[in-house]
Structures are given as structure tokens and as C-alpha cells.
Amino acid sequence: MIRRFTLAAVLSATLLANLPDGRRWWGHVQYLADDKLEGRDTGSPGHRKAAAYVAAEFERAGLKPAGTEGYIQSVRFHTRRLKEAESSLTLVRNGESEELVLGQDAIISTRVDPAPSLDADVVFAGYALTVPEMQYDDLAGLDLRGKVVLYINGGPANIPGPLRSHYQSATERGRFLERAGVVGTIGIPNPHHMDLPWQRIALSSRQPSMSLADPALDEQFGLKFSAAVNPEQAGKWFAGSGHSFDDLVALADAGKPLPRFPLHASIHARVAIERGEVESQNVAGILPGADPVLKDQFVVLTAHLDHLGIGEPINGDRIYNGAMDNASGVATLLDIAESLNESKPKLRRSLLFVAVTGEEKGLLGSKYFAAHPTVKPGSMVADLNVDMFLPLFPLHSVTVYGLNESDLGDEIRTVAKAHGIRVQDDQEPERNIFIRSDQYSFIRRGVPALAMKVGYEKGSPEEKIAKTWLKERYHAPADDLRQPVDLECAGRFDDLLRALAEAVADRPDRPRWYASSFFKRFAE
Ligand SMILES: [Zn+2]
């Protein structure tokens, strides 16, 4: 009797553990997003604790260490923090100077390493976008040597979304700006496509910026200054130019090219910086494949471990817990590793799980890992990335970034269909999501990649929930453990991603970029 009862208990416990109810996933989120981890800022003690937790969980799930010391790969960073009180930005027009209010009118960015001072004329360069494949160049014909370019984020609608995103990346834009002799940039967000309200952009500018200490991976492109303008205060930059900011935004919203013109204005900037160095951790573990040949190939699963740490308080809370961004994605990796450890499928290829650091600082941990992989270069056949997948309502569809770039797109379509889940392409290319997370670091090294989020239809109540989430919780202390989350959705999402990883690990051939894909060039 006792024996039978025990067996039944064991059976039901096993069943429970296998049901995608999301509870195991949530357990990991609870640890990683706890106040004790202080928001897991890159280089912080909280991040170190989070990395130790992930390493221990990898070990418990039977993954082999794949760092440089155990599961850990250390990454070194330079840090820069703006000393706001000693810095200023002045707009000079017709001999009249107006000192801008930092935080309110504009912010000075420390993503590029700024010079202590700069005086330069300002030219409005449309989107400041160059797309050689489309013979599109906002910089063409302008005299930009020694100038600062002012631009509106985005690009004309006839340029395909992934291409538009790619050429808006700091690396690509920087290359063309450098060639044109530009010394500084001032970006204006399109007020209709802002994931973050201006106030939070302003608060986050007080956080330190980082760049990789590895000189080969630190790209500055000769830029001496970088800033962003509050779109609500952008009007004054265009006074007397014959153009208004509102008209330019209307053109951008209609997907049109923008006019380009000198502004008869210059800036005077003084920038004081406090510099430092930190070290942070990528965490990597391997589930070895079973095929004698294919086991030397790796399907990489990535999620960023870092978030924003402790910052400016909002509603009295200073800890930016990053529960959805991206404790959720790391929890998904751990959930998948554990469930594979239970079901023990014999996969042909190996799976390489990597929780990366420095994503919030510009995809830096993944950039480092993709440049210095802990497995043989060329052996990573795919990257499947999870970042802030937002399980806020039941899972009926997934939005897949990179869906039409490689045959990983066919793979997810097949797997999702078997799970009764619809697949949709990126519905909002203007948000640049394809280049905004770690899959992009692998794409740039030629590795076919996908990223997935819980999908919703335009105009649906679910869209409203997702948009409200962005407005109220994205990069805010309210992205914490006290928020409504759909656990079953998360559990089913993990299941789907695990099935995708298994399918890619077992297919006979390596995933391939489509011949039509722009990104295939990085593989050549
Ligand atoms: Zn983020």
C-alpha cells in the first residue's frame, strides 16, 4: 500500500514536472529578479551572484562546463559615466547661445568616448542612413567634414526591415559617418516609435556606458560626441530652417525619405567623464550530442543575464530588477536544460547554452563570445536567442525575428505547427528588434539566427497589454516580481523553444541562410 502510494506520488510528481505549467521557469525568475541581486548590472556583485546561480543550475542539469574557468568566461570592460554637473550642451544660432537643460532638452551619450569639448556646425542629414544595396545615402552630397549630424531615427519604408535595422546599428552607421568626416551625432527618436518614454531615456543616461576592453572589438569611428534630443523639445533645432520637426516626423511616419539641409546652427559641448574598468561574466554549458561527427557542431541558445542594476529611483524604487528583461529568458534556458536532463533525448548535435553579460550596454557579452567562442570557430551552426519574450497572455502565436532570412524559418514553422502555435514575421520593423538583441552578434559572425517572442495581432487587446507593459515597466523598476505573468504561456513557450532546438540539433544538414538574405554575406 505504502509502496504503491509512493509510486503514484513519484509518477504524479514526474508528470507535474513535465507539464508546461511554467512553475519551474518562474522559480528561476524569482531568484534572478530578486532585490538581493540588485538588478544584475554588468560588472556588479549582483551579476556575479546571478552568474554563479546559472553555473550551478547548468551543472545540476548535467551540462558540461564550457567557459574558460568552469562555466564562466570573464569579459573585461571600460566604463564611462557622465559627470553631468561639469558637462553642458549649448545650441548656438545667429550668434545667440542657448544652454540646453540636460535631461530635459537632450542627453549626452557616453556610448562613444567623448572628447572633453567640441564646437561644430550642425547639419540635418535626414535619417543619416546609408544603404549601399538600395543606392540610398542620406550623407551623399553633404559637406560633413568636422560637422555634427542631426537625424531622426528610422528609414524610408521601401528599405526592407532587417536591412533598415542593420544599417542603423552603431557599427554600420559609424563606418559611413567616419568616411564622411563626421565628428558627432545627435539622434532624435521618432515620437511615435519610442519603446521608452523620454523621461526614462533621460534617467538611464546617468548609468555608466561600457565598451569592450578588447581593442579589436571597441569601435569608436572617430566620433567625439554623441547626444539624443527629446522629441518634444526638438522644434528649436529647426527654427529658421524652413522645415518644422512635425512636418519631418509626418514624412517619416509616411515612410518617405527626408530632406537634408544645413541648420545655420552649431553646438558647443563640454563633457566630463569618470572612467573605470569592470569585469563581468558570460556563463556557458554544453549538452553533448550523440552523433560521432555532428556532436562537434553546436546549436547555441542565448539569453542575456545582465540588466540595468541600481539606478535613478522611480516611485521610490531604485532596483531595476529586470524580471522580464531578461531573467525570463535565462530562466527559459535553465528550464529547457532541466527538461532535457529529464527526458534525455539523444540529440545528434551538441547544444551550447550561453547566458551572456553586457547586453544592455550594446550586446557586448555576446559580441565578445561570438568573437572568442569557447568552442571551435565555425562550429556554431545556429543561434536561438530569447530576450524579454513577454508571456503576458496565453500563447497562440510567436513573432519570429529573422524568419525569412534562413531555413531556421522553415524549422520554426514546422515545430510551431505541431504545437498548434501560429508563426508571424516581425510586425514592427521600425522598432529594430532584429538588431537589438544578442542574436545579432552571431549573425554578424555568419551564424544563422532567430529570436522569438510571444505574438499578438495588431489592434488586439493583447497588443494593448504589451504596449502598456512597455510604457509602464520596460527598463523601469516596475519590471519586477510583482507583475501579472501568464505562467502557462511561459511553460509552453519553453516547450516550443526546446522542440526547435531539438529539431535543429537533429537535422541532417547545417542551417543555411537563404540566397535572398542580406545577412548571408557575413557567412562568406
Ligand atoms: Zn533591456
Residues whose N, C-alpha, C, O or C-beta is under 5 A from the ligand:
A	BS01	ZN	D325
